[in-house]
């Protein structure tokens, strides 16, 4: 029997994404966001949800563009810091020694050292409550050559992203591959 734990922000897993924006003065800023995910195939879109209180919120509203830099497990400390410090008070990229690179397709910076980057143009924003949901159309995906597979796409096992577990406020490695999607359940057809 299952026991109710009430309404909570509990979903397994949530990504650890670093959202890049330029502030009103054109200074690059990044913040970690885990209330995020893919939301459409055509056009390719993702969503991130931010509180109005964040320094990045105003930049998203003004510039209508952002990037998502996906860190690897080797960059968990930097990603954690990006979620704790505010761009109002700190130059987070300088503090971590990481590099802001200007995106080619949108008016936003990304973290050069992170293996995978998505450049997004905002299509919609929706105030939900404490958070505003931003839907960004993915205008380009960039990846380090070291993480690209035979078909020229990033390979998850090479990029080595990690996840966040809200209930324990912890980060986790993804673990091993379980099988090929849309084929391991064939026995039930």
Secondary structure, 3 states (H helix, E strand, C coil): CCCCCCCCCCCCCEECEEEEEECCCCCEEEEEECCEEEEECCCCEEEEEEECCCHHHHHHHHHCEEEEEECCHHHHHHHHHHHHCCCCCCCHHHHHCCCEEECCCCCCEEECCCCEEEEEEEEEEEECCCEEEEEEEEEEEEECHHHECCCCCECHHHHCCEEEECCCCEEEECCCCCCCCCCCCHHHC
